[in-house]
Amino acid sequence: QVQLVESGGGLVQAGGSLRLSCAASGRTFSNYVMGWFRQAPGKEREFVAAISRIGGVTYYADSVKGRFTISRDNAKNTVYLQMNALKPEDTAVYYCTAGAYVSNRFGRAGSYDYWGQGTQVTVSS
């Protein structure tokens, strides 16, 4: 089992920044591809970003590319999502996720094994 706990969400004005953190415990953190998804009210959960086990490869949804940066610190068992130039449409609950066998299916929620409880991000206009 892997336990994931997100933090760092909150209320921010459009154009502002937030950094989300996700602390993992349980199994060897570096064995997992880590990802961030988000879900807005009335919408399906959507892919935001993912990072490979060692952190050398990252993937982003087109909607956040150039504004968000995913990173990880395997020594601290933590993955981060730096969000800049936030827009009202970024408002959602953000979920951290871990997958042992993601391969090239990093954009699919079903590829991941463990999920955090989520943290709310609200961007006001």
C-alpha positions as CSV (number, residue, x, y, z in Angstrom):
1,Q,0.0,0.0,0.0
2,V,1.0,3.6,-0.7
3,Q,-0.5,6.4,1.2
4,L,-0.6,9.8,-0.5
5,V,-1.4,13.1,1.3
6,E,-1.7,16.3,-0.7
7,S,-1.3,19.8,0.6
8,G,-0.9,23.4,-0.6
9,G,-4.3,24.1,-2.1
10,G,-6.2,27.2,-1.5
11,L,-7.7,30.4,-2.9
12,V,-5.7,32.5,-5.3
13,Q,-6.4,35.3,-7.7
14,A,-6.1,34.8,-11.5
15,G,-2.5,35.1,-12.5
16,G,-1.2,33.9,-9.2
17,S,0.7,30.9,-8.2
18,L,0.4,27.9,-5.9
19,R,2.6,24.9,-5.2
20,L,1.0,21.6,-4.3
21,S,2.9,18.9,-2.5
22,C,2.1,15.2,-2.2
23,A,3.8,13.2,0.6
24,A,4.0,9.5,0.0
25,S,4.5,6.7,2.6
26,G,4.4,2.9,2.5
27,R,6.4,1.4,-0.3
28,T,9.4,2.5,-2.2
29,F,8.5,5.9,-3.6
30,S,11.0,5.7,-6.5
31,N,9.2,2.5,-7.8
32,Y,6.2,4.6,-8.9
33,V,5.4,7.0,-11.7
34,M,3.6,9.9,-10.0
35,G,0.9,12.0,-11.4
36,W,-1.6,14.8,-10.8
37,F,-5.2,14.8,-11.9
38,R,-7.9,17.3,-11.2
39,Q,-11.7,17.3,-11.1
40,A,-14.0,20.3,-11.4
41,P,-17.6,20.2,-10.3
42,G,-19.7,18.4,-12.8
43,K,-16.8,17.3,-14.9
44,E,-14.7,14.1,-15.2
45,R,-11.4,13.7,-13.6
46,E,-8.7,14.9,-16.0
47,F,-5.0,14.4,-16.4
48,V,-2.7,17.3,-15.4
49,A,0.9,16.1,-15.3
50,A,3.0,13.0,-14.6
51,I,6.7,12.3,-13.9
52,S,8.8,9.3,-14.4
53,R,10.3,7.3,-11.5
54,I,13.6,9.1,-11.4
55,G,12.2,12.4,-12.6
56,G,13.9,12.6,-15.9
57,V,10.7,12.6,-18.0
58,T,7.6,14.7,-17.5
59,Y,4.3,14.9,-19.3
60,Y,1.6,17.6,-19.3
61,A,-1.9,18.2,-20.4
62,D,-2.0,20.8,-23.2
63,S,-4.1,23.1,-21.0
64,V,-1.3,23.5,-18.4
65,K,1.8,23.2,-20.5
66,G,4.1,26.1,-20.0
67,R,2.3,27.1,-16.8
68,F,2.6,24.1,-14.5
69,T,5.7,22.1,-13.5
70,I,5.8,18.7,-11.9
71,S,8.9,17.6,-10.0
72,R,9.8,15.0,-7.4
73,D,12.2,14.5,-4.6
74,N,12.8,10.8,-4.0
75,A,14.8,11.4,-0.9
76,K,11.8,13.1,0.6
77,N,9.1,10.8,-0.9
78,T,7.4,13.9,-2.2
79,V,6.0,15.1,-5.6
80,Y,5.2,18.7,-6.3
81,L,3.1,20.6,-8.7
82,Q,4.1,24.3,-9.2
83,M,1.2,26.1,-10.8
84,N,1.8,29.6,-12.2
85,A,-0.3,32.0,-14.2
86,L,-3.4,30.3,-12.7
87,K,-6.8,30.8,-14.5
88,P,-10.3,30.5,-13.2
89,E,-10.7,27.3,-15.3
90,D,-7.9,25.7,-13.2
91,T,-10.4,25.6,-10.3
92,A,-10.8,22.0,-9.2
93,V,-9.9,19.4,-6.6
94,Y,-6.3,18.2,-7.4
95,Y,-5.4,14.6,-6.8
96,C,-2.0,13.0,-6.4
97,T,-1.6,9.5,-7.8
98,A,1.0,6.8,-8.0
99,G,1.3,4.0,-10.5
100,A,3.7,1.0,-10.7
101,Y,3.0,0.1,-14.3
102,V,1.9,3.2,-16.1
103,S,4.1,2.9,-19.3
104,N,2.8,5.2,-21.9
105,R,-0.7,5.4,-20.5
106,F,0.2,8.3,-18.1
107,G,-2.8,10.3,-19.1
108,R,-5.4,7.7,-18.1
109,A,-6.6,7.6,-14.5
110,G,-7.1,3.8,-14.7
111,S,-3.3,3.4,-15.1
112,Y,-2.6,4.4,-11.5
113,D,-2.9,2.3,-8.4
114,Y,-3.1,4.8,-5.5
115,W,-4.8,8.1,-5.0
116,G,-4.7,10.8,-2.4
117,Q,-7.8,12.5,-0.9
118,G,-7.4,15.6,-3.0
119,T,-6.8,19.3,-2.3
120,Q,-9.0,22.2,-3.4
121,V,-7.6,24.8,-5.7
122,T,-9.9,27.8,-6.3
123,V,-8.8,30.6,-8.7
124,S,-10.9,33.8,-8.6
125,S,-11.3,36.1,-11.5
